[in-house]
């Protein structure tokens, strides 16, 4: 799921205006999950 999202973002699928807000939301969600993983490890 996350790898597919990264691939789509790299290709530029989320560059369209209607999906830009969704892309920002998914990006924030991805960063949030990474932060939580780092806290869990530490």
N, CA, C and O atoms as CSV, one atom per row, in Angstrom:
chain,resi,resn,atom,element,x,y,z
A,1,UNK,N,N,0.840,-1.206,0.000
A,1,UNK,CA,C,0.000,0.000,0.000
A,1,UNK,C,C,0.870,1.247,0.000
A,1,UNK,O,O,0.745,2.100,-0.879
A,2,UNK,N,N,1.769,1.354,1.009
A,2,UNK,CA,C,2.612,2.542,1.095
A,2,UNK,C,C,3.588,2.601,-0.071
A,2,UNK,O,O,3.865,3.679,-0.598
A,3,UNK,N,N,4.111,1.445,-0.477
A,3,UNK,CA,C,5.046,1.446,-1.607
A,3,UNK,C,C,4.322,1.867,-2.884
A,3,UNK,O,O,4.887,2.578,-3.716
A,4,UNK,N,N,3.075,1.428,-3.039
A,4,UNK,CA,C,2.291,1.832,-4.208
A,4,UNK,C,C,2.060,3.335,-4.196
A,4,UNK,O,O,2.118,3.985,-5.240
A,5,UNK,N,N,1.796,3.890,-3.009
A,5,UNK,CA,C,1.576,5.334,-2.894
A,5,UNK,C,C,2.845,6.085,-3.261
A,5,UNK,O,O,2.787,7.081,-3.983
A,6,UNK,N,N,3.992,5.620,-2.773
A,6,UNK,CA,C,5.259,6.282,-3.095
A,6,UNK,C,C,5.525,6.222,-4.592
A,6,UNK,O,O,5.977,7.204,-5.181
A,7,UNK,N,N,5.252,5.090,-5.206
A,7,UNK,CA,C,5.461,4.941,-6.643
A,7,UNK,C,C,4.570,5.912,-7.410
A,7,UNK,O,O,5.021,6.575,-8.344
A,8,UNK,N,N,3.309,5.991,-7.013
A,8,UNK,CA,C,2.373,6.892,-7.691
A,8,UNK,C,C,2.792,8.342,-7.511
A,8,UNK,O,O,2.669,9.146,-8.435
A,9,UNK,N,N,3.288,8.679,-6.323
A,9,UNK,CA,C,3.706,10.060,-6.071
A,9,UNK,C,C,4.932,10.391,-6.913
A,9,UNK,O,O,5.043,11.500,-7.435
A,10,UNK,N,N,5.850,9.441,-7.049
A,10,UNK,CA,C,7.052,9.685,-7.848
A,10,UNK,C,C,6.690,9.882,-9.318
A,10,UNK,O,O,7.288,10.716,-9.998
A,11,UNK,N,N,5.733,9.135,-9.801
A,11,UNK,CA,C,5.319,9.261,-11.201
A,11,UNK,C,C,4.621,10.598,-11.421
A,11,UNK,O,O,4.656,11.144,-12.524
A,12,UNK,N,N,3.988,11.123,-10.378
A,12,UNK,CA,C,3.316,12.410,-10.508
A,12,UNK,C,C,1.812,12.282,-10.645
A,12,UNK,O,O,1.147,13.202,-11.122
A,13,UNK,N,N,1.270,11.141,-10.225
A,13,UNK,CA,C,-0.175,10.942,-10.328
A,13,UNK,C,C,-0.918,11.959,-9.476
A,13,UNK,O,O,-1.995,12.426,-9.846
A,14,UNK,N,N,-0.325,12.303,-8.315
A,14,UNK,CA,C,-1.000,13.212,-7.392
A,14,UNK,C,C,-0.727,14.677,-7.722
A,14,UNK,O,O,-1.024,15.558,-6.916
A,15,UNK,N,N,-0.169,14.941,-8.890
A,15,UNK,CA,C,0.114,16.327,-9.264
A,15,UNK,C,C,-1.158,17.048,-9.703
A,15,UNK,O,O,-1.188,18.277,-9.753
A,16,UNK,N,N,-2.212,16.287,-10.023
A,16,UNK,CA,C,-3.471,16.905,-10.449
A,16,UNK,C,C,-4.104,17.674,-9.301
A,16,UNK,O,O,-4.015,17.262,-8.144
A,17,UNK,N,N,-4.736,18.782,-9.623
A,17,UNK,CA,C,-5.326,19.649,-8.601
A,17,UNK,C,C,-6.377,18.934,-7.746
A,17,UNK,O,O,-6.349,19.096,-6.526
A,18,UNK,N,N,-7.297,18.158,-8.313
A,18,UNK,CA,C,-8.335,17.527,-7.494
A,18,UNK,C,C,-7.782,16.561,-6.450
A,18,UNK,O,O,-8.416,16.326,-5.421
A,19,UNK,N,N,-6.606,16.006,-6.711
A,19,UNK,CA,C,-6.064,15.005,-5.801
A,19,UNK,C,C,-4.935,15.558,-4.950
A,19,UNK,O,O,-4.361,14.833,-4.137
A,20,UNK,N,N,-4.606,16.844,-5.126
A,20,UNK,CA,C,-3.476,17.408,-4.384
A,20,UNK,C,C,-3.744,17.397,-2.886
A,20,UNK,O,O,-2.844,17.112,-2.097
A,21,UNK,N,N,-4.982,17.707,-2.486
A,21,UNK,CA,C,-5.310,17.710,-1.062
A,21,UNK,C,C,-5.233,16.292,-0.507
A,21,UNK,O,O,-4.784,16.086,0.621
A,22,UNK,N,N,-5.670,15.315,-1.298
A,22,UNK,CA,C,-5.593,13.924,-0.870
A,22,UNK,C,C,-4.140,13.496,-0.726
A,22,UNK,O,O,-3.786,12.782,0.212
A,23,UNK,N,N,-3.301,13.934,-1.658
A,23,UNK,CA,C,-1.884,13.602,-1.596
A,23,UNK,C,C,-1.247,14.190,-0.346
A,23,UNK,O,O,-0.449,13.526,0.317
A,24,UNK,N,N,-1.596,15.440,-0.018
A,24,UNK,CA,C,-1.054,16.064,1.194
A,24,UNK,C,C,-1.503,15.295,2.427
A,24,UNK,O,O,-0.716,15.078,3.348
A,25,UNK,N,N,-2.772,14.881,2.445
A,25,UNK,CA,C,-3.289,14.126,3.583
A,25,UNK,C,C,-2.550,12.801,3.734
A,25,UNK,O,O,-2.152,12.429,4.838
A,26,UNK,N,N,-2.367,12.093,2.625
A,26,UNK,CA,C,-1.669,10.813,2.673
A,26,UNK,C,C,-0.215,11.001,3.080
A,26,UNK,O,O,0.346,10.170,3.795
A,27,UNK,N,N,0.397,12.093,2.624
A,27,UNK,CA,C,1.787,12.359,2.972
A,27,UNK,C,C,1.917,12.637,4.465
A,27,UNK,O,O,2.848,12.155,5.110
A,28,UNK,N,N,0.989,13.410,5.012
A,28,UNK,CA,C,1.007,13.688,6.448
A,28,UNK,C,C,0.775,12.409,7.230
A,28,UNK,O,O,1.409,12.183,8.261
A,29,UNK,N,N,-0.134,11.568,6.744
A,29,UNK,CA,C,-0.420,10.305,7.417
A,29,UNK,C,C,0.811,9.406,7.396
A,29,UNK,O,O,1.110,8.731,8.382
A,30,UNK,N,N,1.526,9.398,6.269
A,30,UNK,CA,C,2.730,8.585,6.150
A,30,UNK,C,C,3.805,9.074,7.117
A,30,UNK,O,O,4.456,8.269,7.782
A,31,UNK,N,N,3.994,10.401,7.196
A,31,UNK,CA,C,4.977,10.956,8.124
A,31,UNK,C,C,4.589,10.648,9.564
A,31,UNK,O,O,5.452,10.340,10.387
A,32,UNK,N,N,3.300,10.728,9.873
A,32,UNK,CA,C,2.819,10.467,11.232
A,32,UNK,C,C,3.098,9.020,11.618
A,32,UNK,O,O,3.546,8.748,12.732
A,33,UNK,N,N,2.836,8.090,10.699
A,33,UNK,CA,C,3.074,6.680,10.988
A,33,UNK,C,C,4.567,6.414,11.166
A,33,UNK,O,O,4.955,5.621,12.023
A,34,UNK,N,N,5.406,7.070,10.362
A,34,UNK,CA,C,6.854,6.906,10.510
A,34,UNK,C,C,7.314,7.433,11.860
A,34,UNK,O,O,8.169,6.827,12.507
A,35,UNK,N,N,6.752,8.563,12.291
A,35,UNK,CA,C,7.122,9.144,13.583
A,35,UNK,C,C,6.736,8.201,14.709
A,35,UNK,O,O,7.502,8.016,15.654
A,36,UNK,N,N,5.562,7.606,14.617
A,36,UNK,CA,C,5.120,6.680,15.650
A,36,UNK,C,C,6.001,5.435,15.674
A,36,UNK,O,O,6.286,4.902,16.746
A,37,UNK,N,N,6.429,4.971,14.518
A,37,UNK,CA,C,7.308,3.807,14.457
A,37,UNK,C,C,8.642,4.124,15.109
A,37,UNK,O,O,9.201,3.292,15.824
A,38,UNK,N,N,9.158,5.329,14.863
A,38,UNK,CA,C,10.428,5.720,15.460
A,38,UNK,C,C,10.310,5.789,16.978
A,38,UNK,O,O,11.228,5.384,17.690
A,39,UNK,N,N,9.185,6.300,17.478
A,39,UNK,CA,C,8.972,6.374,18.921
A,39,UNK,C,C,8.884,4.976,19.515
A,39,UNK,O,O,9.408,4.722,20.599
A,40,UNK,N,N,8.220,4.071,18.803
A,40,UNK,CA,C,8.061,2.714,19.311
A,40,UNK,C,C,9.416,2.012,19.389
A,40,UNK,O,O,9.680,1.260,20.328
A,41,UNK,N,N,10.271,2.263,18.399
A,41,UNK,CA,C,11.597,1.635,18.392
A,41,UNK,C,C,12.462,2.228,19.498
A,41,UNK,O,O,13.196,1.506,20.173
A,42,UNK,N,N,12.377,3.534,19.680
A,42,UNK,CA,C,13.195,4.212,20.679
A,42,UNK,C,C,12.584,4.070,22.066
A,42,UNK,O,O,13.138,4.579,23.040
